[in-house]
Amino acid sequence: LKYTGRLKDEAQFGNIIIKSTASGQILRLKDIARIELGAQSYASSVKFNGKQALGIAINQTAGSNAKEVIENSIKTLDEAQKSFPKGVHYSTLVNVNDFLDASIEKVIHTLIEAFILVFLVVFIFLQDFRSTLIPAISVPVAIIGTFFFLSLFGFTINLLTLFALVLAIGIVVDDAIVVVEAVHAKLDEGYTDAKKATVDAMDDISGAIISITLVMAAVFIPVSFIQGSSGVFYKQFGLTLAISIILSAVNALTLSPALCALFLKPHKDDHGKKKNFLERFYAAFNTSFDAVTGKYKKSVSFLSRTKWLVGVGILFFTGLLIWTMNTTPKGFVPNEDLGTIMSDISLPAGTSQEETNIVIAKIDSIAHKIPEIKNTLRVVGRSMISGSGSSYGMVISRLTPWDERKGRDVKTIIGELFAKTATIKGAKIIFFAPPTIQGFGTSGGFEFQLQDKTGGDIKKFNEVGNGFLAALSQRPEIQYASTSFNPNFPQYQIDVNVAKVKQAGLNVSDVLGVMQGYYGGVYASNFNKFGKQFRVMYQAEAAYRSNEQTLTRIFVRNPSGQMAPISEFITLTKVYGPQAISRFNLFTSIAVTGNPNAGYSSGDALAAVQEEAAKHLPAGYGYEFSGLSREEMSSGSQTIFIFLLCVIFVYFLLAAQYESYILPLAVLISLPIGLAGTFIFDKIFGIDNNIYTQITLIMLVGLLAKNAILIVEYAVDRRRKGMSIVNAAIDGATARLRPILMTSFAFILGLLPLMLSSGVGASGNKSIGTGAVGGMLIGTIFGIFVIPALFIVFQSLQERVSNKSPFDEGIEKEQTPEEYELATANSKH
């Protein structure tokens, strides 16, 4: 036996028998109701470029790869499109891959540019293609090795790891340059065998290379302790750099010396030989560099006698560092141009969907007149910030590709949209770019939640909120700060006469159930169609629920089967209230979103919120940051501790290396100069102090310490062999000047493409490049003068407090320069 089961179409539902009589009369559902196959809800409508549409958002699950999810989704949609009805097709409005692909392509171009620039710097300094080839070979070896370890640690090739690799190009050549330059120095001294020159050079610099590597890798160890979303930035960026630095050191201790022994040749005396243009350029460069070295030696000698000048200089730069650090605008992640503009549109409470549609259609047509806007999706009945309701809507605009926009970025276009929609009266319209990091709120500005901790009246809370937002909007840092919360939506309050209901033999639930069925609609059953399950809903026609008078036509059945008018049991009172009440951390809350003004960072805006809250929020009312703003606030406190931890790691490593707790201060006290340089450049070029700047500072601790280590290591070695402290410092500084300038300029020029970038991903590129270039340039230029004097001070102090002889075995006293030269010459032979 088989029964038909669920009903399948409108005709079958229409034939449902409601009532029949003995005389054969039948009342069917279609006789008293209109039956149609429709949408589950008509609360919102969507149009894409003016045509009827459905908006579908696809989000990845935690731990999945965004690129793979998007590519597989598009593949699935392309396959499904083959069976779409005629005239129906899909179009992608927002695709995160567009930004990722364009950014990664840009970074890869930067990677190539950086490699070429680094190669040129090394070629100019070493003046020999064979010599230049050795550092050039070390770059791909270190980079390829880094990819292997990235795969091992489960990291992906993303913007962070690619940024780290761009920086790595300028860093990984350092060790190889130091090796090649040291071998050349030996050949300049008269060595006739490249292998012997390499072995002796490695004896001199192996300690320095190990020292440099340990310090530069150590600064990134504490970053693995950082929690939260900022921890992801630090870990991926820091560990990528640490891996490439360790691999470059392995290269410098193994591959580079072998290549030096094979490639390099003893220097010939070309005196009297006719020179080509390149040789003449090299001769002029070397003459100029020798003159600079001579002047540098005199300057170091002068500063060794007037050490107080060095102290004043360090105090000046430390003060400058503190001032610039406190006055540079703060942020979390630079706001990138993702190629999309969101909007939030709200009309007065109670506005019908039809009226809202007219306003949003007008905004949509304005957006289409801007040449950089390619597609728009307009939604009536809901928005990202305001939520659902007939008076809300939004327009999402997709911009043309970055290279087609003729220098107009998302901020410029948002400004134009604000200006062109300012004439639309009666609507609150805001435009904003989506956040750079997806999943932390809806907008790229700032977000916070006002909280009523008193559990008091909604109207009072609204007054407090409006007063606070009015004060906040007066601040120069704030472009806008708005909320969708509105307690003035027209509503009817149902009051049930319980006594009458009971007298009629009914329950309150019977009366409210009838109201729900006629006015709200009831989910009664299910039906199957197209291989899916859909809902059966019943509700009164719009004409029978449009106003208060319709209540007289609605009846409720009492226990005796009689129909009683529902208006006998209830009265409606007109009231006003919010459409929805939200809670944040258990307290009634009002969500506020905003954007900082041009020239101000998100950190400035958050500080303004804190200051105004302290002034205007009464007792019992508070606020909490949410979304990306919450992450920004929590990451700031961690960064200071991590930075201090990095410096402590470096200090203890150097203390172990030099067997002294005093001498490492010669390296560390020079660091504020370079760190101040980072903030000086950030202020000049309008970059805020964001997470990329903070990563740059940690990296610079290692890089600037490297320059100091090269000088101090060389000077310590000369001191152990009997040279006086002052002569050891001057000799170390002069001998190490060329490799320090070579490695520093290689790093700086390698980062210039990032610093000067434009178009897609420019904000992140500039944040990393500008600070790193400024820190390295100022840190190198001033540091090379300061470090020798610091070595003299702390080496002298070390010898005073230590009972141990500063000299190697066999050397009992400090030697004169003549004695030292004689001893060195004898050791060579």
Secondary structure, 3 states (H helix, E strand, C coil): CCCCCCCCCHHHHHCCEEEECCCCCEEEHHHHCCCCCCCCCCCCEEEECCEECCCCCCCCCCCCCHHHHHHHHHHHHHHHHCCCCCCCCCCCCCCHHHHHHHHHHHHHHHHHHHHHHHHHHHHHHHCCHHHHHHHHHHHHHHHHHHHHHHHHCCCCCCHHHHHHHHHHHHHHHHHHHHHHHHHHHHHHCCCCCHHHHHHHHHHHHHHHHHHHHHHHHHCCCHHHHCCHHHHHHHHHHHHHHHHHHHHHHHHHHCHHHHHHHHHCCCCCCCCCCCCCHHHHHHHHHHHHHHHHHHHHHHHHHHHHHCHHHHHHHHHHHHHHHHHHHHHCCECCCCCCCCCEEEEEEECCCCCCHHHHHHHHHHHHHHHHCCCCEEEEEEEEEEECCCEEEEEEEEEEEEECCHHHCCCCCHHHHHHHHHHHHCCCCCCEEEEECCCCCCCCCCCCCEEEEEEECCCCCHHHHHHHHHHHHHHHHCCCCEEEEECCCCCCEEEEEEEECHHHHHHCCCCHHHHHHHHHHHHHCEEEEEEEECCEEEEEEECCCHHHCCCHHHHHHCEEECCCCCEEEHHHCEEEEEEEECCCCEEECCEEEEEEEEEECCCCCHHHHHHHHHHHHHHHCCCCEEEEECHHHHHHHHHHHHHHHHHHHHHHHHHHHHHHHHCCCCCHHHHHCCHHHHHHHHHHHHHHCCCCECHHHHHHHHHHHHHHHHHHHHHHHHHHHHHHCCCCHHHHHHHHHHHHHHHHHHHHHHHHHHHHHHHCCCCCCHHHHHHHHHHHHHHHHHHHHHHHHHHHHHHHHHHHHHHHHCCCCCCCCCCCCCCCHHHHHHHHHHHHC
